[in-house]
Amino acid sequence: SQQGEEDPQALSIQEGENATMNCSYKTSINNLQWYRQNSGRGLVHLILIRSNEREKHSGRLRVTLDTSKKSSSLLITASRAADTASYFCATAPQNSGGSNYKLTFGKGTLLTVNP
Amino acid sequence: DTGVSQNPRHKITKRGQNVTFRCDPISEHNRLYWYRQTLGQGPEFLTYFQNEAQLEKSRLLSDRFSAERPKGSFSTLEIQRTEQGDSAMYLCATQIGYEQYFGPGTRLTVT
């Protein structure tokens, strides 16, 4: 079953704008990860945030985590046409012994960046 | 390219036929996962190997599905007596540390 729910389901912006995607989940987690998937391709890992972290940065990516609300957000700054893809959050359960093991993915947000 | 390869990339088969997919992981990664992804959905966990041992199978993995990982190297996923509902993208991923590395997937179409 899907644990995470991304919001919005689809987002269309102009190049240079920022894109924010949200993810909510249901159970306690060890960590939360964001992945990108280009059309018809495999997933690429973007960033991981542990349950004891509140914010993390990687290049143009900023992830926040609020475990009290069971939610996370992914911000992509200064978007580019090449950022066009589907973005998924994935959670690893709290009892996963410190390793990812059996990620549970949301349905994803389809981001379109128009040149 | 993550270093995980899957073959074939596309498979069209008729209902009732058997199909087998292969995943070649990054050599030093001892954990290997199979996921299934249908259109508009995120990947769903199917099964997981630690080296050659299959440690968990999802309820999604019916008796028609079997996975192997001989000698802890490549893995195969076989679907017997395919049904139209089996049409999906089948993704393989390997893991080292916290990050999972996904292959490009095998897209199965059952007609």
Interface residues (C-beta under 8 A of the other chain):
Chain A: S1 Q2 G4 N31 Q33 Y35 G40 R41 G42 L43 V44 H45 L48 F88 A90 A92 S99 N100 Y101 K102 L103 T104 F105 G106 K107 G108
Chain B: T2 V4 R31 Y33 Y35 G40 Q41 G42 P43 E44 F45 Y48 E56 M89 L91 A93 Q95 G97 Y98 E99 Q100 Y101 F102 G103 P104 G105 R107
